[in-house]
Amino acid sequence: MKPRIWTGRPTLAGTSVLAAALAVELIDELVDGTKDAALPLIRHDLALTYGQVGLLASAPLLLGSLLELPVGVLAGQGRTRRPAILGGGLVFILTLVAAAAAQSFAGLLVAFVIFFPASGAFVSLTQSGLMDADPDRREQHMARWDLAGSAGAVAGPVLLVGVLAAGGGWRAAYLVLAVCAAAAWLGAARSATRPSSTRPGPARVSAAERPRCAVSSAPCGSPG
């Protein structure tokens, strides 16, 4: 008689889900790395003062944090998390396109400020979803997450240099980032539509079904 198997425990985060989540973190840090490297080019192109450059670096952090708080409270868990991730991802992409098209300090500042809460919804909620999907391997996933972020931060200036070497400018670099973000969004959307599954837990075997020990008639593993 076959042992009875019980199910119901969430499955480990699949490879595609993990890859999509890490791609989201990679592109987020890629944007930050590219932005930091591109600020001198942005200042020259838009004829900005150093004070305005300072605002571009600091105002999104301050104002964006205030805008991000309601997102975390309202969509941190439950059924609202997935729509918030995908909606934030769309805004994430649009702000990159808006930054590439900005013709003034005000337009660029607005794009940078909106990008911050969009990043919070797209990236932070993706991270929390990944950790909740596989709590038993949270430490391993955090290590992978940090590695993806570090790789993105390092690759950001490299991406900008590559675009400049190809004859483009900082605007072209932001369009490349928008394309990369769109690819990450598609990966996140596809992983969200995969049916959830369960992994088998430990088998429940009755005493009558356990093998008999060689030195006793009692079932193996039983006391006495």
N, C-alpha and C positions, 0 to 999 in steps of 0.2 A: 504494500500500500504506500503510495507516494506521500511524502510529508506535505502538510498544508502550508502554503506560503501566504503571508499577509502583506498587503501593499498599502500605500498611503503616504509615505514619506516623500517630500519633494526630491526630484532628481538632482544630481550635480549639474551645475551650469555647463551646458554643452560647449563644444569647441567654438561653434559659430557665434554663440552668445558672448563668450569670453572675448573672442576676436573683435566683435562689434563694439563691445564696451571699451576695450583697450584702444581701438581706433578713435573713439570719441575723446578719450583723454589725450591721445597723441596729437590730434588736430588742435585741441584747446591750447596745449603748451606750445605747439608750432606757431599758432597765432601770436601768443605772447612773445615768443622769441623773435619773430619777424617784426612785430611792432617796435620792440625796443631797438632793434638794429636799424629800422627804417625812419625813426624820428628825425635824425639829421636831414634826410632826404625830404621828408614831409615839411620840415621847417623851411628849407630852401625853396621848395616848389610853391608853397602857399604864402611865403614871405611872413612867417610868424616870428613873434618876439620870443625870447627865452621864457618870459612869463607865461605866454600862451602854451609853449611846449610843456612847461611844468603843469599847467592845468590839464593838458591832455593826458599826462601821466598820473595825476592825483585825483582829479574830479571823478572820473569813472569809478575809481575804487571807493570813494566816499558815497557818492550819490547812488551808484549801482548797488552797494551793499544795502542801502535802505530799501531799494526796489526789490532786492532779492529776498528779504525777510518774509513778505507775504507768500511768496512762491514756496518757500520751504515749509511754512506752516500749513498751507492749504493743500499742497500736493506732495508732501513728504512720504506718504504711504497710501496704501489702498488703491482703489480703482482709478483715482485721479492721477496717479504717478505716471502711468504710461502716456496718456494724452499730454501731460505737462512736458514730458521728455521730448516727444515728437514736435509739439508746438514750440518749445524752446529751441529745438534744433532748427526749425524753419526760420525763426527770428534770428538765430545765430548766423545762418547763411545770408539772410537779407542784410544784416548789419555789415557784413564783410563787403557785400556788393555796394552798399551805401557809402562805406568808407572809401572804396576805390573810386566812386563817382563824386566824392565831395569836392567842392570848389571853394570852400571857405572854412575858416576856423570853426564857426558855429555848426556847420553841417557835419564836420568831422567829429566835433565834440559830442553832438547828439548821437551819432553812430557808435562812438566808443562807450558812452554811458549806457545805451540800450543793450550793447553787447554784453555787459557785465551780468545783469540778471538773466539774460538769455543763456549765457554760459552756465549760470547756476542751475537753471532748469535742465539744460541738456546734459551737462557733465556731472554735476553733483548728484542729481537724482539717478542718473545711470549708474554711478558708483554705488549708491545705497541699494539700488535694485540688484546689482550683481552680488553684493555682500549678503543680502537677505536671501537670494536664491540658493546660496551654498554656504551656510554658516559654518559648516565643518571645515571648510578650506579657506576661511576668511584671511588668514595670515598669508597664505600663498598668493591669493588674488591681490592683496594689498601690495605685496612685493612686486608682482607683475605690473600693477597699476602705477607704482612709483617709477618703475623702470621705463614704462611707456612715456610717462610725463617727462622724465629726464631726457629721453631720446628726442622728444619733441622740442624741448627747450634748446637743446644743442643744435638740432636740425633747422630751427627757424632762421638764424643768420645765414646758414649754408644755403637755404632755399632762396633767400633774398640775393645772395651773391650769384647764384645760378641764373636767376631771372635777369639780373643786371648784365651778366656775361652774355646772355642771349639777346641783349638789346632792349630789354624792357625796363620798367621803372618800378617804384613802390606800388603804383596802382595795379600794374600787371601782377605783382606779387600777391596783392590782396585778392585779385580775381582767381589766381591759382589756389589760394587758400579756400575761397568759396567753393571751388570745384571739389577740393579734398573734403571739405565739410559736407558737401552734398553726398559724396560717396559714403562717408561715415554715417550720415543720417539714413541713407538707404539700407545700410547694414543693420542699423538699430531697428528700423521699421520692419525688416524681414525677420529679424530674430524675435520681434514682438509678436509676429503672426504665427510662429511655430507652435504647434500644439504642445501643451505641457504634458509631461509624463511623470511616472513615479518609478522609483527603484525598489526592488524587493528588499524587505527587511529580513531579519533573522528568521529562519524556519521554525515554526512551532511543531514539534514532533511529540506525539503522545507517548506515554510510558510503554504502551504495548508495541509501539513501532520502533523503539530504540533497540539497537543491537545488544545482545546479552554478553556480559563479560565472560571471559574464558574460565575464571576461577570462581564464579558465583552465578546464581540464577537471577540476581538482581540486575536491572538495567544499568548500563555503563554510565558513570557520572552521578548516580544517585547516592545519597549519603548512606553509610553503613555497607 
